[in-house]
Amino acid sequence: MTQRLDYSKVSPDGFKAIYGLQAYVDNSGLEHSLMELVKMRASQINGCAYCLDMHSKDARAAGETEQRLYALNAWRETPFYTDRERAALAWTEALTLVSQKEVSDELYAEAREHFSEKELVDLSFVIIAINGWNRLAIPFRSTPGIYQPRAAAKAHS
């Protein structure tokens, strides 16, 4: 597939706004490994090849195991994730699919067992951000495979 347009160049102010949210969540204090799992899971649900490529590379560069990345789609059936990660993944699925099912009181209670109020709001911002990136990358056909973690880190420093 050919990229339709580069949204960051077409609307630099809009890009700056969503990047501001991303910068906030990147520095929110949530574990980097947890955020990468959340970004991967939301991108799996949404079918975003560009973001799956990006976040699998970022996760690996940060030390994530292949086993956990490969099993992420079936996280409920594996012993590879902590209770906190499981709560985050369940919250991710609920927020990503919010139009299909209510976010239950039980799910909220489970999430609150593992996250403070601020952490849960910040986790929600992580989910909002990745869903936003997915909704830009998919329709404008961002090209998977070109992202490199070291190049991105240098560009943002």
N, C-alpha and C positions, 0 to 999 in steps of 0.2 A: 504494500500500500504506500501511496505517496502522501506526504504531509500536505494538508490543505492550506494551512497558514501557520505562522508563528505568532501565537496570541500575545507573547511577551513584547513583541515589536509592534503589533497592530494596536494594542491598548496598554502602553507602558504604565499608565497610572492605575489601571485595574490590576495589572500584574503586581505592581508595587503594593497594592492593598492586600491581595491574598498572600503575597510573600511576607508582609508584615505579620499576619496571623501565623504563618509558618515559623517565622523567627521567634515569635512569642512561645509557641509550643516547644520549639527546639531548646529553649532556655527555661522551660517551666519547672524543671527539677524531676520530671518523670524519667524513669530509666530509659536510656537510648534503645536498649534491646527490646523493651516492652513496646515502645513506640514503633519500631520497625515491624514487629509482629502484627500490630494493629494496622499499620499501613498496608502490609502484605495481605492481611485477611480482607480488609475492605476492598482492596484492588482485585482480589480473587472474585469476590461477590459481584463487583461491577464489571469484571472482564477487561481490566485496563492493562494491556500488555506493556505499555511504556512504564507505568508505575511499578508493575511486578518486576520488570527488568531492573529498574532503578533501586528499588528497596531490597531486592534479593542481593544485589551487589553491595549496597550499604550495610546490610545485615552481616554478610560474609566478611566484609572488610572490618567490621567491629567484633568479629569472633563468633558469630552465630554458627551453629552446626548445620550441616546439610540435612541431617536426619530431621531436625525440628522444622526446617523450611519445607522439606518434602511432605511432611505429615501435617502441615498447618491446615490444609483443607479438611482434615479429619481429626482435628485437635481433641474432640470429645472422646475419641476412641483410643487415645494414646496416653502413656504415662510421662510424656516428655515435657509437660508444661506445669509450672507452679500453680497453686490455687489463685494467686494474684493475677497471673497471666490468663488463666481460664476465665476469671471474672471480667478481665479487660476484653477478651475475645468475645464473650457473650454480649457484653455491652456494645462492642463494635458491630456485631451482627444486628442487634436490635436497633441501633441508631441508623445504620446503613439501610436497613429494610423497614424503617419506621412507618412507611405508608402501607405496609402489608400487615402489620400486627402492632398492637399496643405495647409500649414498654411497661411491663408488669411491675407491680409492687414487690413481688418476689425477686425479680431480677435486680431492681433497685436496692433492695435489702442486701442481696448477695454482693453487689458491687460495693456498697457501703461498708461491708465487713472487711474489705481489702483496700479501700481508698478513703482518704479523708474527703471532706466536702470539696476543698480546693482541688485536690488531686482528681476527683471525679469530674469536676467542671473542666479542668485542664485536659483530662483524657477525652472528654466530649469535644473539646476544641481540636484535638489531634484528629479525631474522627471526622469532624466537620471539614477540616483542612484537606485531608486526603480525599474525601468524597468530592470536594471542590476541584482538586487537581485532576481526579479521574474524569470529572465532567468537562474539563477543558481538553485533556489529552485524547479522550476517545473521539469526540466529534471532529476535532481538528487533526486527528491522526498523527499525533506525535510519534516519531520514529523510534521503536524499541531497538536496543542494542548499541546505541551511540553514547549513552551516559557512562561516565567513568567517575568513580567516587573521588579520587585524588584531584582530578581536574575541577570538580564541583567545589571541593573544599578550598582550593586555591582561589577560585573565582569569588567566593563569598567571604574570604578573609581580608 
